[in-house]
């Protein structure tokens, strides 16, 4: 297949692009390389995939994988997207590009509407005009918002988000359904649950915890440690995304308009949770890091942050049933691999 992957300089995007190219797919990656966090990490992710030189809006070919290419550009640039989709005939599109971060969305909401809503609509438009029928996109566990039913199920209503970031992700799902209904495009949304692993984002808890520990600094433990997250290792996430790409969504023949299912439709639209289905207490996650490092981390216990939730727990039974999805990485192994990578990448930390 020929696949367009947005967010290729990002954590999940870089790993997905590499895995697809390694199995023989032709991949064109896309990213604006914004400065939400250190761009050097994004550059290094690209370099790890053989992309060491690039120019704005131009195609750069990987030196290590000739079937992998990269274009630096912004989803808000509709003219550029139209040019790309005229020059390339894609079989599938995977949208992992987004302005990330729950807490930052409280500070700079406009960047979220530009990247996550305007950019998303632009992508949907070029998809429909180019005839692509297989669209997979990143949603988020944050759409569950004030929902306290555990585990989170795709069949739960998600009408009460608590951050701008979450609201934009919910908007993506609604827009995707609209395009599925109007233009018969197969759209599959994946609600990611706390992904971690090598090349992970520096603003996420695993990087913050390990970095502070290695510097001898204390970490902030929110809600006094009374939190749970469905930590999911990057390799398990990539495996699940590829399974979804290979099997485009179809309409639900059992969909009932009088009792509608939020996760499916009579249109070729579907929403899936993608996580580990094994929530971990925050203190247990910290303990796993301490065990790997061989020492106790200094801790500062603080209250909840605005826009955050106490727990996330993914019911992935639908993804298991439809795709045979099965996370295999244990917390011990995942944390171990992440800490090893972190210490190797940030060699200057003593």
Secondary structure, 3 states (H helix, E strand, C coil): CEEEEECCCCHHHHHHHHHHHHCCCEEEEEECCCCCCCHHHHHHHHHHCCCCCCCECCEEECCCCCCEEEEECCCCCHHHHHHHHHHCCCCEEEECCCCCCCCHHHCCHHHHHHHHHHHHHHHHHHHHHHCCCEEEEEEEHHHHCCCCCCCECCCCCCCCCCCHHHHHHHHHHHHHHHHHHHHCCEEEEEEECCEECCCCCCCCHHHHHHHHHHHCCCEEEHHHHCCEECCEEHHHHHHHHHHHHCCCCCCCCCCCHHHCCCCECCCCEEEEEECCCCCEEHHHHHHHHHHHHCCCCCEEECCCCCCCCCECCECCHHHHHHHCCCCCCCHHHHHHHHHHHHHHHCCCCC
